């Protein structure tokens, strides 16, 4: 029986290392083109919410919060596990 496509996507994301450790500071940063694409699309979505009509703004902001949670999850899953995220471990 083949694994579900969702787990295949998560496995492919984890293997590719879209995000890696920062040389200074905590947290991951984009390292591959996929990570940069996710980051840029997220910022475009954030800026786009300013142009939404007032009657839809609440729904769009709720969707943006869900998008933020999705990007955080994707960043966590797509970080290269072989690289440490603690700057003291980089030496």
C-alpha positions in Angstrom: 0.0 0.0 0.0 1.4 3.4 -1.0 1.8 6.1 1.6 -0.6 9.0 1.3 0.5 11.9 -0.9 0.5 14.3 2.1 3.3 12.3 3.8 5.2 12.0 0.5 5.1 15.8 0.3 6.2 16.3 3.9 9.1 13.8 3.3 10.2 15.5 0.1 10.1 18.9 1.9 12.1 17.5 4.8 14.8 16.0 2.6 15.4 19.0 0.4 16.4 21.5 3.2 14.3 24.5 2.1 15.4 26.3 5.3 18.6 26.2 7.3 20.2 27.8 10.3 21.1 31.5 10.4 24.8 32.3 10.9 23.7 34.7 13.7 20.5 34.6 15.7 18.0 31.9 16.2 15.5 30.3 13.8 15.8 29.1 10.2 16.3 31.1 7.1 15.6 30.2 3.4 18.4 28.3 1.8 16.9 26.8 -1.3 14.8 28.4 -4.0 11.7 26.7 -2.5 12.3 28.4 0.9 12.7 31.8 -0.8 9.5 31.3 -2.8 7.5 30.4 0.3 8.9 33.5 2.1 8.2 35.9 -0.8 4.7 34.5 -1.3 3.9 34.9 2.4 5.0 38.5 2.3 3.0 39.2 -0.8 -0.1 37.7 0.9 0.5 39.9 4.0 0.8 43.1 1.9 -2.2 42.1 -0.2 -4.4 42.1 2.9 -4.1 45.9 3.0 -5.9 46.2 -0.3 -9.0 44.1 0.8 -12.3 45.8 1.2 -13.4 46.3 4.8 -16.3 43.9 4.7 -13.9 41.0 3.8 -11.0 42.1 5.9 -11.9 40.0 8.9 -12.1 36.8 6.9 -8.9 37.6 5.1 -7.1 38.3 8.3 -8.3 34.9 9.7 -7.0 33.2 6.6 -3.7 35.1 7.0 -3.4 33.7 10.5 -3.9 30.2 9.2 -1.4 30.9 6.5 1.1 32.1 9.1 0.6 28.9 11.0 1.1 26.9 7.8 4.3 28.7 7.0 5.6 28.2 10.5 4.8 24.4 10.2 6.4 24.3 6.8 9.5 26.1 8.0 9.8 23.6 10.9 9.3 20.6 8.6 11.6 21.9 5.8 14.5 22.9 8.0 17.6 20.8 7.4 17.9 18.5 10.4 21.6 17.9 9.8 22.5 21.5 10.5 22.3 22.9 14.1 20.1 25.9 14.7 22.1 26.9 17.8 24.8 29.4 16.8 27.2 28.1 19.4 27.1 24.7 17.6 28.2 26.2 14.3 31.9 26.5 15.3 
